[in-house]
Amino acid sequence: MNEQEARSLLEIADDELILGWRDSEWTGIAPFLEEDVAFSSIAQNEIGHARAIYELLSRERGTTADELAFDRSPGEYRSARIVELRLPEGERTVARHYLYEQADATRLERLKQSNDPAVAGLAAKIDREEAYHRMHAAMWFDRLEHEPRFTAALDDLQPLLDAGRDEHTSELQELWEEMTMVRRSQPVGTAW
Amino acid sequence: MTTEQVWDALAEIPDPEIPLISLVDLGVIRDVAIENGTVRVDFTPTFLGCPALEVMRDAMAERIRALGAEPEIVVHTEDSWSTDRITPAGREKLRASGFAPPAPREPNAPTLVQLQSNVFRCPYCGSTDTRLENIFGPTPCRSLRYCTSCRQPFEQFKTI
């Protein structure tokens, strides 16, 4: 893989790990059961994608997937600001989902054309699963596209998708504390 | 030891989440090779976030050790598993146990319009008068549908 692909893969993995974490915050408390199941399942997929990408990158870098996922400082993550936000509002969660899945499809399409079979193959595999996320996002977009609360959320969140990845939100720091707590605590008897 | 013996042993491992079908039925084992007392299994994960993958890998390693060989399980994340790899026997076992088997994969990704169409057959009564309840279900590989004819909700394998 070339340097640009490695950079893109790390961005995707960081986005999916963090978005997966945020989506999982709906487990048990979504407005209705179908969306509880949907966001929990999407979260599970996204974290699975992050893990597979971290594993691929860690082989190149002589490290491990866990080290890449959890041993960096918050400032070293390459996530987009849009995925970092804790969004307790349903319409903002759906708006983020819609914006994110569209942007994700574009970069996966590019990686599917890679000359490196490990990169192209993994991107294609992830994309097959993402097709279902896109369907879910499109279904909600069709229902809500004329709802003022939803369109306001889209307008509000779009700039956070386009903003660079060098600066992060304060919410990433809070999430990082939660996300790495178990690993940092090194419980007795663990080896990682 | 022959590769047939290894395939037979692997065919006895149930899928951890749908124990009615085996890992061989599921089509996740691409190849088996024996060399100098090591058995290499080429394994293609289904959904990347599926928590059953570790269980499958460990179960395969355990069976191979029981045959007296050293296992080497190679996980291929660059290979896109497809529901088209589920064997005909596996599909029949799924149907018999109340899971609607996946539709064949087409060149393009499946669409919401397809999922909302009424071509999916209820595994209980055989009616196609069924509707999509949720794209997502209890595991990454399944959707939820409802049969209007026999009023039974059922799980539909996602085509991937």
Interface residues (C-beta under 8 A of the other chain):
Chain A: E34 V37 A38 S40 S41 I42 Q44 N45 E46 I47 G48 H49 R51 A52 E55 L56 P117 A118 V119 A120 G121 L122 A124 K125 I126 D127 R128 E129 A131 Y132 M135 H136 A138 M139
Chain B: F47 L48 G49 C50 P51 H76 T77 E78 D79 S80 W81 S82 A109 P110 T111 L112 L115 E133 N134 I135 F136 G137 P138 T139 P140 L144 K158 I160
